[in-house]
Amino acid sequence: MNLVKHHIGGTATATAERTGQVFNPATGAVQRQVAFASAAEAEQAIQTAKAALAGWRETGLIKRADVFFKLRHLLVERQHELAAIITNEHGKVLSDALGEISRGIENIEFAAGLVHHLKGEHSEQVSRGVDVHSTRQPVGVVACITPFNFPVMVPLWMVASAIACGNTVILKPSEKDPSAANFIVQLFEDAGLPAGVLNVLHGDKVAVDALLDSPDVRAISFVGSTPIARSIYQRASANGKRVQALGGAKNHMVVMPDADLDSAADAAVSAAYGSAGERCMAISVLVAVGDATADALIEKVASRVASLQIGDGTNEASEMGPLITREHRDKVASYVTGATAEGATVVIDGTTQQFDDDGFFIGVSLVDNVRPGMKVYDDEIFGPVLSVVRVETFDEAVALINANQFANGTAVFTRDGRTARQFEVEIEVGMVGINVPIPVPVGAYSFGGWRNSLFGDSHIYGPESIHFYTRTKVTTTRWPDNTATQVDLGFPSNH
């Protein structure tokens, strides 16, 4: 059986003392093994990245940028190969995989502008004969720990900016769908990136703990569930590292009575059930203002769900694929089967849908009369389950969202500009959509939530990533002009 190996210093390597199974979620079959790194292999990756740091930092900015221009060309040229890898191990449909790649390419394009992004500042004559300037310098070796649901996009969110800023990187992808990371690192090296600048380390907690504890790893980027994000933030920051750890979500979509309800229903179905709901920006709660709005939306969503095609992601007719594992499918199903006992109304029960394949498939579910305090509302389900919460007023909708522990993304659907502006101003969430259900910013901005959706003070990719992956150094300069000086123990003044 194929073994997915680490990629360290330009070489595929693995002792294979411990391995994990990689499934095809559409068939349920184990198709390959992935090597799980030992602490010694993790240390090898760290030292390899450390050794490559000086050379990459000294590489001219124009030459660095050239790597990204070439990489963009390679990603576009080979996107269908990469999409097939994503679908094979994650399960999402090919069109969705291609969309993921396109959003990752946005970040390669952003990183290609590194000559502009890394500019410092200069002030002359802050005092007589004294100038001050600032420079951005890399933080050092960076570890990027990425989730299963976006095996290409999220690594490119992190890795592109980190490398552009002059750092070297250890990428630890999810062990559930590891092969895309190896494809990415090979494309980087084909684009001219020196071996050792980007390394891929596969594995589990052993590998992660080694990265969190090593004094040679200076920064940690993470995307995953909130409990793990909190743990990683606490452990890594206690070890003196710079940390950005993005956690879970429970994204609400508010629909006002004046909204175009057909457009809102289309958006809700697309955003709730796309990629089988395995997106941190998926809409999982539909907040309907008024019972008439709720009743109409439920009817429209149900009619659209009836024709939804669920199947193998390689089938062009499929609109939604399987979940990532059998265990996760069963966990998602438990929220639906337990909702009635909590007082909710299961309008569409996707757990009863039958499939011919042995993969990790589940139907889509729609649950009405959901309230805070129910597990189906409180927990991040990460599956194709859309809850409907009924409220009477706009203010009640805003209060509901602002009280939730998660604050990743949210949206409002309305025709009224004043309502939209009020929502934007009052809502306490990191990313907001106005008649846009999944407001993932373009690559020139930054991605990140608030509250328990982010641990650390920097969002991911875009301008904030340049801040995160660099340290600012300020230099004050005076050149002698043969003017006599004298001893002065007073604090220096710029007068």
C-alpha positions in Angstrom: 0.0 0.0 0.0 1.2 3.5 -0.8 2.9 5.4 2.0 2.7 9.1 2.2 6.1 10.2 3.4 7.5 13.4 5.0 9.2 15.9 2.7 12.3 17.2 4.5 15.1 19.2 2.9 13.8 18.3 -0.6 13.7 14.6 0.1 10.9 12.2 0.8 11.6 10.3 4.0 9.9 8.1 6.6 10.9 5.4 9.1 7.2 4.3 9.1 7.5 3.1 12.7 3.9 4.5 13.1 1.4 5.1 10.4 -2.2 6.2 10.0 -4.9 5.1 7.5 -6.0 7.4 4.7 -9.5 6.6 3.5 -11.4 7.4 0.3 -14.5 8.9 2.0 -16.6 8.0 -1.0 -16.0 4.3 -0.8 -15.0 3.8 2.8 -11.9 2.0 1.7 -8.4 2.5 3.1 -6.3 3.6 0.1 -2.9 4.5 1.6 -1.0 4.9 4.8 0.6 8.1 6.1 3.8 8.2 8.1 3.4 9.5 11.6 6.6 11.4 12.6 8.5 10.5 15.7 10.0 13.2 17.9 13.4 12.6 16.3 11.9 13.1 12.8 10.2 16.3 13.9 13.5 17.5 15.2 15.1 16.7 11.9 12.5 18.8 10.1 13.1 21.7 12.6 16.9 21.6 12.2 16.6 21.4 8.4 14.4 24.5 8.4 16.7 26.2 10.7 19.7 25.5 8.5 17.9 26.8 5.5 16.9 30.1 7.2 20.0 32.2 6.6 20.2 31.4 2.9 16.6 32.1 2.3 16.6 35.3 4.3 19.6 36.6 2.3 17.8 35.8 -1.0 16.9 39.0 -2.8 13.2 40.1 -2.7 12.9 40.1 -6.5 14.2 36.5 -6.6 11.8 35.5 -3.8 8.9 37.1 -5.7 9.9 35.2 -8.9 9.2 32.0 -7.0 5.7 33.0 -6.4 5.0 34.1 -10.0 6.3 30.7 -11.2 4.3 28.9 -8.5 1.1 30.6 -9.6 1.6 29.4 -13.1 2.2 25.9 -11.9 -0.8 25.8 -9.7 -3.1 27.0 -12.6 -1.5 24.5 -15.0 -1.9 21.6 -12.6 -5.0 22.5 -10.7 -7.0 19.6 -12.0 -4.4 17.1 -10.7 -4.5 18.8 -7.4 -8.3 18.9 -7.3 -8.4 15.1 -7.9 -6.1 14.6 -4.9 -8.3 16.7 -2.7 -11.5 14.9 -3.8 -9.8 11.5 -3.4 -8.9 12.0 0.2 -11.4 14.6 1.5 -14.4 13.7 -0.5 -15.6 17.2 -1.7 -16.8 17.4 -5.3 -14.3 18.4 -7.9 -15.8 21.8 -8.6 -15.5 22.6 -4.9 -11.9 21.4 -4.9 -11.1 23.7 -7.8 -12.8 26.6 -6.0 -10.6 25.9 -3.0 -7.5 26.0 -5.2 -8.5 29.3 -6.8 -8.8 30.9 -3.4 -5.4 29.6 -2.4 -4.0 31.1 -5.6 -5.2 34.5 -4.4 -2.8 34.3 -1.6 0.1 33.3 -3.9 -0.7 36.4 -5.9 -0.7 38.5 -2.7 2.6 37.0 -1.6 4.1 37.8 -5.0 3.8 41.5 -4.0 6.3 41.0 -1.2 8.6 43.8 -2.4 5.8 46.2 -1.5 4.5 44.4 1.6 8.0 44.3 3.2 8.7 48.0 2.9 9.8 49.8 6.0 9.5 53.5 7.0 12.1 56.3 7.1 12.1 59.7 8.9 15.0 62.1 8.5 16.1 64.8 10.9 14.0 63.6 13.9 16.6 65.5 15.8 19.6 67.5 14.5 21.6 65.0 12.4 19.5 62.0 13.6 17.4 59.8 11.3 15.2 56.8 12.1 14.1 54.0 9.9 12.2 50.7 10.4 12.7 47.3 8.7 10.7 44.1 8.7 12.7 41.0 9.4 11.5 37.3 9.4 10.7 35.7 12.8 12.6 32.5 11.9 11.3 28.9 11.7 7.5 28.8 11.5 5.2 25.8 12.0 1.9 25.7 10.1 -0.7 23.2 11.4 -3.6 22.9 9.0 -7.0 21.2 9.1 -8.5 18.5 6.9 -11.4 20.5 5.4 -9.1 22.7 3.2 -6.0 20.7 2.5 -4.7 23.2 -0.2 -6.3 26.6 0.6 -5.4 26.9 4.3 -1.7 25.7 3.8 -1.4 28.3 1.1 -2.9 30.9 3.4 -0.1 30.4 5.8 2.9 29.1 3.9 2.8 31.8 1.2 3.1 34.8 3.5 5.5 33.1 5.8 7.9 32.2 3.0 7.5 35.6 1.3 8.6 37.3 4.5 11.9 35.3 4.6 10.9 32.6 7.1 11.4 28.8 6.7 8.4 26.6 7.3 7.4 23.2 8.6 3.9 22.3 7.3 2.0 19.8 9.4 -1.1 18.9 7.4 -4.1 16.9 8.6 -3.3 13.2 8.7 -6.8 12.5 7.2 -5.9 14.0 3.8 -2.1 14.4 3.7 -1.2 14.0 0.0 -2.1 17.5 -1.2 0.7 19.0 1.1 3.3 16.9 -0.6 2.1 18.0 -4.0 2.3 21.7 -2.9 5.8 21.4 -1.6 6.9 19.8 -4.8 5.4 22.7 -6.8 7.2 25.2 -4.6 10.5 23.5 -5.3 9.7 23.2 -9.0 9.1 27.0 -8.9 12.6 27.5 -7.6 12.2 27.4 -3.8 15.4 26.0 -2.3 15.1 22.7 -0.5 14.6 23.0 3.2 12.7 26.3 3.1 9.4 24.4 3.1 9.2 21.0 4.7 6.2 18.7 5.2 5.9 16.7 8.5 3.1 14.3 8.8 1.7 12.8 12.0 -0.3 13.3 15.1 0.1 14.8 18.5 3.7 13.6 18.8 4.7 15.8 15.8 2.6 18.8 17.0 3.9 18.7 20.5 7.5 18.7 19.2 6.8 21.8 17.2 5.0 23.5 20.1 7.9 22.8 22.5 10.9 23.4 20.3 12.9 26.6 21.1 13.9 26.7 17.5 10.3 27.2 16.2 9.5 30.8 16.7 5.9 31.0 15.5 2.8 28.8 15.2 -0.1 29.1 12.8 -3.1 26.8 13.4 -6.6 26.3 12.1 -8.9 23.7 13.7 -11.5 23.3 16.5 -11.8 25.7 19.3 -10.6 23.3 22.1 -7.5 22.4 20.2 -6.9 26.0 19.2 -7.1 27.1 22.8 -4.7 24.3 23.9 -2.2 25.1 21.2 -2.3 28.8 21.9 -1.7 28.3 25.6 1.1 25.8 25.2 2.9 27.6 22.4 2.6 31.1 24.0 3.8 29.7 27.3 6.9 28.6 25.4 7.5 32.1 24.2 6.2 31.7 20.6 4.1 34.0 18.5 0.8 32.2 17.9 -2.3 32.6 15.7 -4.8 29.8 16.4 -8.1 30.0 14.5 -10.9 27.9 16.2 -14.4 26.9 15.5 -17.5 28.7 14.3 -21.3 28.8 14.5 -22.1 31.2 11.6 -25.6 32.8 11.7 -27.4 34.2 8.6 -30.1 36.7 9.5 -33.0 37.0 7.0 -35.1 40.1 7.3 -38.8 40.1 6.2 -37.9 42.5 3.4 -35.2 40.2 1.9 -35.5 38.5 -1.4 -36.4 35.1 0.1 -35.6 33.1 -3.0 -32.1 34.5 -3.1 -31.8 34.0 0.7 -33.0 30.3 0.3 -30.5 29.7 -2.5 -27.7 31.2 -0.4 -28.7 29.2 2.7 -28.7 25.9 0.9 -25.4 26.7 -0.8 -23.6 27.9 2.3 -25.0 25.3 4.7 -24.6 22.2 2.6 -21.7 23.0 0.4 -18.7 20.7 1.1 -21.1 18.7 3.3 -21.0 21.6 5.8 -17.3 20.9 6.6 -16.4 24.6 6.4 -15.5 26.9 9.2 -17.5 29.6 7.3 -20.5 27.4 6.6 -23.9 28.9 7.5 -25.2 26.6 10.3 -27.9 28.8 11.8 -30.6 30.6 9.8 -32.1 33.4 11.9 -35.5 34.3 10.6 -37.0 37.6 11.7 -40.7 36.8 12.1 -42.7 33.6 11.8 -43.9 34.4 8.3 -40.3 34.8 7.2 -39.3 31.5 8.9 -42.2 29.6 7.4 -41.5 30.8 3.9 -37.8 30.1 4.2 -38.3 26.6 5.4 -40.6 25.8 2.5 -38.2 27.3 0.0 -35.1 25.5 1.5 -37.0 22.2 1.7 -38.0 22.4 -2.0 -34.4 23.0 -3.0 -33.0 20.3 -0.9 -35.3 17.7 -2.5 -33.3 17.8 -5.7 -29.9 17.9 -4.2 -27.5 15.3 -5.6 -25.3 13.6 -3.1 -22.6 11.2 -4.2 -19.0 10.5 -5.1 -17.2 13.8 -5.6 -15.7 12.5 -8.9 -19.2 12.3 -10.4 -20.0 15.5 -12.2 -23.6 15.2 -11.2 -22.8 15.2 -7.5 -23.3 18.5 -5.7 -22.2 17.2 -2.3 -19.9 14.5 -1.3 -19.3 12.4 1.9 -18.0 13.4 5.3 -14.4 12.9 6.1 -14.7 9.8 8.4 -17.3 7.3 9.5 -16.9 8.5 13.1 -17.5 12.1 12.1 -20.6 11.1 10.1 -22.0 9.3 13.1 -21.3 12.3 15.4 -23.1 14.6 13.0 -26.1 12.3 12.8 -26.4 12.3 16.6 -27.2 16.0 16.6 -30.1 15.4 14.3 -31.5 12.3 16.1 -31.2 14.0 19.4 -32.8 17.3 18.4 -36.4 16.3 18.9 -35.8 15.4 22.5 -34.3 18.9 23.0 -37.6 20.5 21.8 -36.6 21.2 18.2 -38.5 20.1 15.1 -36.7 18.0 12.6 -38.1 19.2 9.2 -35.7 17.1 7.1 -33.9 14.2 8.6 -30.8 13.5 6.5 -29.8 10.6 8.7 -32.5 8.4 7.2 -31.3 8.8 3.6 -30.0 5.6 2.1 -26.9 5.4 -0.2 -25.7 2.6 -2.4 -22.1 3.3 -1.7 -20.2 2.2 1.4 -18.7 5.7 1.9 -19.2 8.1 4.7 -22.4 9.7 3.2 -25.2 11.4 5.1 -28.2 13.4 3.8 -28.8 17.0 4.6 -30.9 18.0 7.6 -33.1 21.0 8.4 -34.1 21.6 12.0 -36.6 24.2 13.1 -37.5 25.8 16.5 -33.9 25.7 17.6 -32.8 27.7 20.6 -29.6 28.4 22.6 -29.0 25.7 25.2 -29.7 22.9 22.7 -26.7 20.9 21.6 -27.8 21.3 18.0 -27.4 25.0 18.5 -24.5 25.3 21.0 -22.0 22.9 19.4 -20.0 23.3 16.2 -21.5 20.4 14.2 -19.3 20.7 11.1 -21.8 18.8 8.9 -24.8 19.4 6.7 -27.2 20.4 9.4 -29.0 23.8 9.1 -30.8 25.0 12.2 -33.6 27.6 12.1 -33.9 30.1 15.0 -37.0 32.2 15.1 -36.8 35.8 16.5 -39.3 38.6 16.5 -37.0 41.6 15.8 -33.7 42.7 14.3 -32.4 43.6 17.7 -33.1 40.1 19.0 -31.2 38.7 16.1 -28.2 40.8 16.8 -28.2 40.0 20.5 -28.4 36.3 19.7 -25.3 36.4 17.5 -23.4 38.6 19.9 -24.1 36.2 22.8 -22.7 33.2 21.0 -19.3 31.9 22.0 -18.2 31.8 18.3 -17.7 34.9 16.2 -16.1 33.8 12.9 -18.5 34.9 10.2 -22.1 36.1 9.9 -24.5 37.5 7.2 -27.7 39.5 6.9 -30.1 39.4 4.0 -32.1 42.6 3.5 -33.1 45.1 0.9 -32.8 48.0 3.3 -29.4 49.9 3.5 -30.0 51.3 6.9 -30.6 47.8 8.3 -27.5 46.5 6.6 -25.4 49.3 8.0 -26.8 48.9 11.5 -25.9 45.2 11.3 -22.4 45.9 10.2 -21.8 48.4 13.0 -23.5 46.5 15.9 -22.5 42.9 15.1 -19.5 41.6 17.1 -18.1 39.1 14.5 -14.9 39.1 12.6 -16.3 38.7 9.0 -19.6 40.1 7.9 -21.6 39.5 4.7 -24.3 41.8 3.4 -26.4 39.6 1.1 -23.3 37.4 0.9 -23.6 34.1 2.8 -19.9 33.2 3.1 -17.9 36.4 3.5 -14.4 35.0 3.1 -12.3 38.1 2.3 -10.3 38.3 -0.9 -6.5 37.7 -0.6 -5.7 41.4 -0.2 -7.6 41.5 3.2 -7.2 39.1 6.2 -9.3 36.2 7.5 -10.2 35.8 11.1 -12.9 35.7 13.7 -13.5 37.1 17.2 -14.1 35.5 20.7 -13.6 31.7 20.7 -13.0 31.7 17.0 -9.5 33.2 17.3 -6.7 32.9 19.9 -4.0 35.4 19.4 -4.2 38.9 18.0 -3.4 38.4 14.3 -5.8 37.2 11.6 -4.6 34.9 8.8 -3.3 35.8 5.3 -3.3 39.3 3.8 -1.8 42.3 5.5 -2.1 40.9 9.1 0.0 37.9 8.0 2.9 40.2 7.0 2.7 41.6 10.5 2.6 38.1 12.1 5.5 36.6 10.1 7.8 39.6 10.6 9.4 41.5 13.5 9.9 45.2 13.2 13.3 46.6 13.9 13.8 50.4 14.4 17.2 51.9 13.9 18.2 55.4 15.0 21.3 56.8 13.1 23.6 59.7 13.6 26.9 60.2 11.7 29.7 62.2 13.4 30.2 65.7 12.1 33.2 66.6 14.1 31.1 68.4 16.6 32.4 68.2 20.1 30.3 66.0 22.5 30.0 65.8 26.2 28.9 63.3 28.8 25.2 63.7 29.6 23.4 61.2 31.9 20.0 62.6 31.2 17.4 60.7 29.1 18.0 61.6 25.4 15.6 64.2 24.1 14.8 64.8 20.4 15.0 68.6 20.6 
